[in-house]
Amino acid sequence: MDPANYKDLKVSRGYNYHYYAVKRETDKPTILFVHGFPSTARDWRYMVPHFESRGYGIIAPDILGYGGTDKPTDWREYQGSTLARDIHDILVAEGVKKAIAVGHDWGAFIVSRLANFQPEDFLGYAFFNVSYVTPNPQYDNEKFHAQWKKITGHDNYGYWYFFAEDDADKVIMDHLDAFISAGFSKENNLSADVFSAKGALKRSLLNEYRAEVAPFMTGEDRKIWTETFLKGGFKAPLSFYRIMCNNGRNSDDATIPKERLFPPASAPLFYVAALRDSVCDPKGGKASFTQEGLKSHNVSIVEVDGDHWWPMYTEKANEVAQKLETWIVDVVKV
């Protein structure tokens, strides 16, 4: 991803967004890539070249709170409606009338809200690891955790409680090498005993946990990632967790009309189930696409033999990029 292709835009609510943008060179569509935690647009560097080299337009923002984008620390600023509007503003600035939205991790949540609040901007939606997130004005954080434990048999999202603590950002910064080991280990990353179960991650950090890290978090890549988060901190990125633990999106979800609770049936959906993702369990992800509101939708589900960070492995990224392009050509038909 050529650094010269990055731009900045002040969106309508006043925040500056830093994003990667390449104009399409053919009649092929523009693809929007939305990252999750703890990442930046750079995390798409193994997938973007596949599409850029084939003439697709590319837009990949540092989402609010990350990288070169502004970093408000009030979790109320991270509502689905406003995040969706920010993305819409970028599309307008780039002259993109219709795009294909792709999201990984929290990026899949943003893609979900793009389907609810800005459906006119998109031809199709792709969800990596995290499935479509249905609006829920009655969301209860405790019930959410209990539900996932019932589905998967373990405490997938217990680390949210630590991330929602007032000083979590400082604890992470004070033990950054331990955080990298716990979150990006080469084997068994994000495991319950080290990361995902309630209390596990904080304990790992305070005990200075160490493990061999994945290759994408070594050398120059580790240096760039570390410098990015040392500069920007974790307070803003953790807003995505604080808002959930405070049931803070309920009123925003309540503004979505009934006819927009799900993506338009005319827009195909693509879901990548990562078979070794110990947090975003593929069983729950697949099950979410069987709900009544999606039964009339064209849903394509593919499996990848990878963990949560498969987009950061060249072989896996290429494998899924080829399947995603086939879906764009044969199913979305653009």
Secondary structure, DSSP 8 states (H G I E B T S, - for coil): --GGGEEEEE-TTS-EEEEEEE--SSS--EEEEE--TT--GGGGTTTHHHHHTTT-EEEEE--TTSTTS-----GGG--HHHHHHHHHHHHHHTT-SSEEEEEETHHHHHHHHHHHH-GGGEEEEEEESS------TT--HHHHHHHHHHHHSS-TTTHHHHHTSTTHHHHHHHTHHHHHHHHSBSSSTT-IIIIISTTHHHHHHHTT----B-GGGSHHHHHHHHHHHHHH-STTTTHHHHHHHTTTTHHHHTTS-GGGSS--TTS-EEEEEETT-SSS-HHHHHHHTTSGGGTTS-EEEEEES--TTGGGSHHHHHHHHHHHHHHIIIII--
